[in-house]
Amino acid sequence: MPICVIDELDNKKYTGSDRMSHRANQAIRVLREYSKDLRPGSVATLADGVTLEIFLDEPGHRRRANPG
């Protein structure tokens, strides 16, 4: 999962409807629980053997502006 997805969820906690804020908080809470012991290059195993890896931006990477 790219780190920008987590950043977008974090932004949704503070903008939009109450429902959107609640859902973003729930998603972040679950991701935080599964990723608490993650280190760069490692993966977390979720239910049914699904794995989660968070891809950080490379040093010096500049994100493009979000069009939406």
C-alpha positions as CSV (number, residue, x, y, z in Angstrom):
1,M,0.0,0.0,0.0
2,P,1.5,3.3,-1.0
3,I,1.9,5.8,1.9
4,C,-0.1,8.3,0.0
5,V,-3.2,6.1,0.6
6,I,-2.7,6.4,4.3
7,D,-2.2,10.1,4.0
8,E,-5.4,10.4,2.1
9,L,-7.3,8.4,4.8
10,D,-5.8,10.8,7.4
11,N,-7.0,13.8,5.4
12,K,-10.5,12.3,5.3
13,K,-10.6,12.2,9.1
14,Y,-10.8,16.0,9.1
15,T,-12.8,16.8,6.0
16,G,-16.1,15.7,4.5
17,S,-19.0,14.1,6.2
18,D,-19.2,12.6,9.6
19,R,-19.7,9.2,7.9
20,M,-16.5,9.7,5.9
21,S,-14.6,10.8,8.9
22,H,-15.8,7.7,10.9
23,R,-14.9,5.3,8.1
24,A,-11.4,6.8,7.6
25,N,-10.8,6.5,11.4
26,Q,-11.8,2.9,11.3
27,A,-9.6,2.1,8.4
28,I,-6.6,3.8,10.0
29,R,-7.2,2.0,13.3
30,V,-7.2,-1.4,11.5
31,L,-4.1,-0.5,9.5
32,R,-2.3,0.7,12.6
33,E,-3.0,-2.5,14.4
34,Y,-1.7,-4.7,11.6
35,S,1.3,-2.5,10.8
36,K,2.5,-1.7,14.4
37,D,5.5,-4.0,14.1
38,L,6.3,-3.3,10.4
39,R,9.8,-2.2,9.5
40,P,10.9,-1.0,6.1
41,G,10.9,-4.0,3.7
42,S,8.8,-6.2,6.0
43,V,5.2,-7.3,5.6
44,A,2.3,-8.0,8.0
45,T,0.1,-11.0,7.6
46,L,-3.7,-10.3,7.8
47,A,-6.6,-12.7,7.8
48,D,-6.5,-15.6,5.3
49,G,-2.8,-15.1,4.6
50,V,-3.2,-11.7,2.9
51,T,0.0,-9.6,3.4
52,L,0.3,-5.8,4.0
53,E,3.4,-3.8,3.1
54,I,3.5,-0.1,3.2
55,F,5.6,1.6,0.5
56,L,7.2,4.8,1.7
57,D,8.2,7.6,-0.7
58,E,11.8,7.4,-1.8
59,P,14.1,10.1,-0.4
60,G,13.8,13.2,-2.6
61,H,10.5,12.1,-4.1
62,R,8.0,14.9,-4.8
63,R,4.4,14.0,-5.1
64,R,2.2,15.6,-7.7
65,A,-0.6,17.8,-6.6
66,N,-3.9,15.9,-6.0
67,P,-6.3,16.9,-8.8
68,G,-9.4,15.9,-6.7
